[in-house]
């Protein structure tokens, strides 16, 4: 059983819902990332999604796009992201790490080389935004052979057939994108989210994480009442963007937001 599955199983036994924060690796500078990851765990994060910077992040809103740009300006690459994961693992052997990004850097590195390097670094899951399950057989088999969970996105318009396909090839959890459009946009319609989650759960036993639009503690609490995990990204990265000359303040604001979400989710 992977670290991700173990984390969900343990939480389920106590009724705890998981908090999954996302930051972009190397944003705003590489040396910020590992200390921020440790602080997020202390604040109540159960799993960390680490964004792999990419020059054409089509599924991401402007906040995360700009984070990718800042990280790329610092020379970040997929190999350097894996080095950051290795650095995090020197102190934390338990918190699951999911890489979230696009297929192009993985293809450039090669599926075999990437999956081997990811396993060596201590990666637990990979969410590749732009690879459909129909085209992922080779990639998924290499990930699963190294006990790395392939994680897939479901959207509001995902059909029953598509949910079935994601369930068949995915592991760890499914990530439900609760809004149409890009990350960080719009407002959540919790009634619609709940209806979709009920539909999805008819076709999968995998845990469901919900993200895209989670901005504050109250939203996190509401999502936690209907899903297995709450994913938050743009709201955290905004703290970095708003404090370019005071990264200690950015870090503290991220910690405070996550701690408030954790408290609300547990209340």
Buried (B, 14 or more C-beta within 10 A) or exposed (E): EBBBBEBBEEBEEEEBBBBBBBBBBBBBEBEBBBEBBBBBBEBBBBBBBBBBBBEEBEBBBEBBBBBBBBBBEBEBBBEBBBBBBBBBBEEBEEBBBBBBBBBBBBEEBEBEEBBBBBBEBBBBBBBBBBBEBEEBEEBBBBBBEBEBBBBBBBBBEBEEEBBBBBBEBBBBBBBBBBBEBBBBBEEBBBEEBBEBBEBBBEBBEBBBBBBBBBBEBEBBBBBBEBBBBBBBBBBBBBBBBEBEEEBEEBBBBBBEBBBBBBBBBEE
